[in-house]
Amino acid sequence: MAFANFHGLRALQISSRESIFNHGSCHTRTDTSNSRCFAVKACSKKPDQNIHLESKLNSVLDSVKWDEKGLAVAIAQNVDSGAILMQGFANREALATTIASKKATFYSRSRSSLWIKGETSLNFINVHDIFLDCDRDSIIYLGKPDGPTCHTGAETCYYTSVFDALDHQPQVEENNKLALTTLYSLESTLSRRKEELSSPQQGKPSWTKRLLLDDKLLCKKIREEADELCRTLEENEDESRSVSEMADVLYHEMVLLIRRGLKFEDVLEVLRCRFTQSGIEEKNNRKPKIIN
């Protein structure tokens, strides 16, 4: 099947003004004496561009090792946190539609039809990039979810720990037990410490709770730890010292984020948005500080 004939692919954009398979359309202009010549050149050049892009996209789709049913595993992953959001299946048309719409699209084996994640809940997964594995038989949709991915309301579909089950640990609420990487496990622990502050305290508070209760102490520690990190470079200390001090800085800064009700994912999203911008340009475009 030709790529241009796939359902929904007319939305695939080269720019904000022209679509990739808009064969036979010509952009004309009447504001110059050379408008007729411009229109002829545009009409002669654009079909060639479209054919070239169509050929490249078909080549990518042909390279996937679809199984005997024409399917491949498709995994959605959070572009900022790295969390695995869900796993489904995609066929050739689902992958093509995802490329075109930038919305994670799968193939439903039970309904024998395409489905866009979020078409009912509006919790779309906005795709930033797509990766194929080395064997070309599985796909990753790297994107940003608009809301909870799982139909249960959990952030991801992965919240059941096999090791907890083997250790006969009681099941916990799905929203409190997710497959978290090291950084987000720390964030989860810090969030729980903040929640515990609303309950009566027994005994000496933990260091995290002390920091959460004392803004001056927290800011003092962040400045101290940042200075110690810098000194590992200035004094040419062992590399392990830099790693250790960086861990201290990161921990205390994450406590500050939790204290302010923010998530580390918010920070990563800001960093991602800066990738295509120079540091000087970004700084000049920052909103002025508001001093209360």
RAWO-V143102 format. One record per residue. N is the residue number from 1. RES is the residue in one letter. SS is DSSP state (a for helix, b for strand, c for the rest). PHI is phi in whole degrees, 0 to 359 (999 if undefined). PSI is psi in whole degrees, -180 to 180 (none if undefined). Layout:
<<N,RES,SS,PHI,PSI> <N,RES,SS,PHI,PSI>>
This chain:
<<1,M,c,999,133> <2,A,c,291,143> <3,F,a,301,-37> <4,A,a,293,-19> <5,N,a,268,-4> <6,F,c,295,141> <7,H,c,299,128> <8,G,c,87,-3> <9,L,a,278,-6> <10,R,a,292,-13> <11,A,a,280,-12> <12,L,c,296,123> <13,Q,b,251,138> <14,I,c,275,-43> <15,S,c,216,-177> <16,S,c,288,-9> <17,R,c,248,-19> <18,E,c,221,141> <19,S,b,264,159> <20,I,c,290,-32> <21,F,c,241,39> <22,N,c,274,58> <23,H,c,301,143> <24,G,c,83,-3> <25,S,c,261,144> <26,C,c,233,132> <27,H,c,270,120> <28,T,c,247,160> <29,R,c,220,146> <30,T,c,241,12> <31,D,c,267,2> <32,T,c,223,164> <33,S,c,288,-15> <34,N,c,260,20> <35,S,a,299,-39> <36,R,a,294,-41> <37,C,a,295,-40> <38,F,a,299,-43> <39,A,a,296,-40> <40,V,a,296,-44> <41,K,a,295,-42> <42,A,a,297,-42> <43,C,a,291,-34> <44,S,a,281,-27> <45,K,a,271,-39> <46,K,a,297,-44> <47,P,a,303,-37> <48,D,a,297,-42> <49,Q,a,297,-44> <50,N,a,297,-44> <51,I,a,297,-41> <52,H,a,296,-45> <53,L,a,293,-39> <54,E,a,299,-41> <55,S,a,296,-42> <56,K,a,295,-41> <57,L,a,291,-40> <58,N,a,297,-36> <59,S,a,297,-41> <60,V,a,297,-47> <61,L,a,296,-37> <62,D,a,292,-26> <63,S,a,284,-18> <64,V,c,287,136> <65,K,c,272,81> <66,W,c,294,144> <67,D,c,284,-173> <68,E,c,297,-19> <69,K,c,263,4> <70,G,c,79,26> <71,L,c,241,159> <72,A,b,217,150> <73,V,b,295,135> <74,A,b,235,121> <75,I,b,248,134> <76,A,b,260,129> <77,Q,b,232,138> <78,N,b,291,123> <79,V,c,295,-26> <80,D,c,263,-51> <81,S,c,275,-19> <82,G,c,81,0> <83,A,c,296,137> <84,I,b,282,117> <85,L,b,275,-47> <86,M,b,194,168> <87,Q,b,226,135> <88,G,b,216,-156> <89,F,b,231,150> <90,A,b,229,145> <91,N,c,252,-174> <92,R,a,302,-44> <93,E,a,291,-37> <94,A,a,295,-42> <95,L,a,294,-43> <96,A,a,298,-41> <97,T,a,293,-38> <98,T,a,297,-43> <99,I,a,300,-41> <100,A,a,286,-46> <101,S,a,269,-18> <102,K,c,62,23> <103,K,b,244,131> <104,A,c,302,119> <105,T,b,237,137> <106,F,b,234,175> <107,Y,b,246,123> <108,S,b,276,117> <109,R,c,288,-31> <110,S,c,286,-35> <111,R,c,261,-9> <112,S,c,54,47> <113,S,b,205,165> <114,L,b,287,151> <115,W,b,214,137> <116,I,b,267,124> <117,K,c,301,121> <118,G,c,101,-1> <119,E,c,296,-24> <120,T,c,257,-47> <121,S,c,277,-17> <122,L,c,70,10> <123,N,c,271,69> <124,F,c,291,158> <125,I,b,250,110> <126,N,b,276,112> <127,V,b,277,128> <128,H,b,260,-29> <129,D,b,201,162> <130,I,b,228,134> <131,F,b,237,143> <132,L,b,252,145> <133,D,c,283,175> <134,C,c,298,-29> <135,D,c,271,-6> <136,R,c,61,32> <137,D,c,239,10> <138,S,b,212,156> <139,I,b,230,143> <140,I,b,242,125> <141,Y,b,266,108> <142,L,b,267,111> <143,G,b,207,-177> <144,K,b,245,119> <145,P,b,283,145> <146,D,c,279,-17> <147,G,c,188,-164> <148,P,c,305,139> <149,T,c,272,-41> <150,C,c,284,147> <151,H,c,295,-16> <152,T,c,281,-11> <153,G,c,98,-1> <154,A,c,284,156> <155,E,c,300,-40> <156,T,c,226,170> <157,C,c,277,-4> <158,Y,c,253,98> <159,Y,c,220,9> <160,T,c,254,114> <161,S,c,273,122> <162,V,a,293,-40> <163,F,a,295,-36> <164,D,a,298,-41> <165,A,a,295,-40> <166,L,a,292,-31> <167,D,c,273,6> <168,H,c,60,33> <169,Q,c,283,142> <170,P,c,296,146> <171,Q,c,294,142> <172,V,c,245,166> <173,E,c,299,139> <174,E,a,301,-34> <175,N,a,289,-15> <176,N,a,256,-2> <177,K,c,223,90> <178,L,c,246,162> <179,A,c,284,91> <180,L,c,256,141> <181,T,c,284,175> <182,T,a,306,-49> <183,L,a,298,-42> <184,Y,a,279,-21> <185,S,a,293,-41> <186,L,a,297,-46> <187,E,a,300,-41> <188,S,a,298,-42> <189,T,a,296,-43> <190,L,a,296,-38> <191,S,a,296,-40> <192,R,a,295,-38> <193,R,a,297,-37> <194,K,a,292,-41> <195,E,a,296,-34> <196,E,a,291,-17> <197,L,c,294,-23> <198,S,c,282,-11> <199,S,c,262,157> <200,P,c,303,133> <201,Q,c,270,135> <202,Q,c,240,129> <203,G,c,76,-170> <204,K,c,285,131> <205,P,c,292,152> <206,S,c,292,166> <207,W,a,300,-41> <208,T,a,299,-44> <209,K,a,293,-37> <210,R,a,299,-42> <211,L,a,294,-40> <212,L,a,292,-26> <213,L,a,269,-12> <214,D,c,226,97> <215,D,a,298,-39> <216,K,a,295,-42> <217,L,a,296,-43> <218,L,a,298,-48> <219,C,a,293,-35> <220,K,a,298,-44> <221,K,a,292,-37> <222,I,a,298,-44> <223,R,a,296,-42> <224,E,a,297,-47> <225,E,a,293,-37> <226,A,a,295,-39> <227,D,a,295,-42> <228,E,a,295,-35> <229,L,a,296,-44> <230,C,a,297,-36> <231,R,a,292,-25> <232,T,a,295,-28> <233,L,a,276,-48> <234,E,a,297,-35> <235,E,c,259,9> <236,N,c,52,49> <237,E,c,285,170> <238,D,c,302,147> <239,E,a,301,-33> <240,S,a,297,-29> <241,R,a,291,-39> <242,S,a,297,-43> <243,V,a,296,-44> <244,S,a,296,-45> <245,E,a,292,-35> <246,M,a,295,-38> <247,A,a,299,-41> <248,D,a,296,-44> <249,V,a,299,-47> <250,L,a,299,-44> <251,Y,a,301,-52> <252,H,a,293,-35> <253,E,a,291,-34> <254,M,a,290,-33> <255,V,a,299,-40> <256,L,a,297,-42> <257,L,a,299,-45> <258,I,a,297,-41> <259,R,a,302,-35> <260,R,c,267,3> <261,G,c,76,26> <262,L,c,252,166> <263,K,c,243,151> <264,F,a,295,-28> <265,E,a,300,-32> <266,D,a,297,-39> <267,V,a,293,-45> <268,L,a,296,-35> <269,E,a,295,-41> <270,V,a,298,-44> <271,L,a,298,-43> <272,R,a,299,-40> <273,C,a,292,-19> <274,R,c,271,-7> <275,F,c,303,-36> <276,T,c,262,17> <277,Q,c,229,140> <278,S,c,290,152> <279,G,a,298,-37> <280,I,a,293,-44> <281,E,a,297,-43> <282,E,a,298,-43> <283,K,a,294,-38> <284,N,a,293,-26> <285,N,c,269,-1> <286,R,c,293,148> <287,K,c,292,144> <288,P,c,297,149> <289,K,c,292,139> <290,I,c,253,117> <291,I,c,259,119> <292,N,c,284,none>>
